[in-house]
Amino acid sequence: MNTGMGRRGAAWKTPTVTADGLKIFACVVMLIQNIGIAIVENGLIKLDQYTQESLSMAMETNSDLMFLAGAGSIMQLIGGMAVPVFAFLLVEGFLKTSDYRKYLLSMAVFAVISEVPYDLAMNQRLIDHSGQNALFSMTISLLMLYFLKMMKKKKGAVYAAAQVLIVICAVIWASLFRAQYGLCIVLLAAIFYLFYTKHVLKTVLGIIVSLLYVTGPISFYGIWCYNEERKNILPKYAYYVFYPLHLLVLGLIVKLFMA
């Protein structure tokens, strides 16, 4: 019996994925999602002009509108695959950074920088307090990881309870900020960190949480194949810059050409 052999006699191997591979994947599917929100839903459909009931009625008589609404929904589903990857990479960065303060400061600064582009792309306003961008979720999660690290090496029910309380506080803060992906990223970051060496358990728990975004579990295949290589195909700050830059471009396209 040729265990592990393909139909042509070649041994089947699990592919390996680098940190850059995961980052590029997450950025691409996030871009698809945000195009769906900014260009399709906000620009072409002008979703804010409809209620759920009026949109359903309009789609019954307008096949083009039905197609656009379906395309926008699919693009948002595709974007859901980015959420577990961002949470996973955040924990990897936290564990391997040589300068936590610089890492936290970079995340917080780009969260602030990204807020106007985010509001412009998502709501066509320069300032909108209905929600904050995903980097605020990442910043809150980084703070949570710092306090979890303080408790992790300590034994006893009191410290275990303290870890639960830390996670709950992070969830509350993400909710108060109304940060994008807040609940899911905070919970996934906690799972990836607290069960870092328990690969099956963290995968099962992570898949359950990522079902909040329907397609999230799909990205766990890439996470499972992660080989811990960080080759830096692109400068690390390129990924930070990409986030506000793509939101700004999408927001300007809608504001200038589709308003």
Secondary structure, 3 states (H helix, E strand, C coil): CCCCECCCCCECCCCCECHHHHHHHHHHHHHHHHHHHHHHHHHHHCHHHCCHHHHHHHHHHCHHHHHHHHHHHHHHHHHCCHHHHHHHHHHHHHHHCCCHHHHHHHHHHHHHHHHHHHHHHHHCCCCCCCCECHHHHHHHHHHHHHHHHHHHCCCCHHHHHHHHHHHHHHHHHHHHHCECCHHHHHHHHHHHHHCCCCHHHHHHHHHHHHHHHCCHHHHHHHHHCECCCCCCCCCHHHHHHHHHHHHHHHHHHHHHHCC
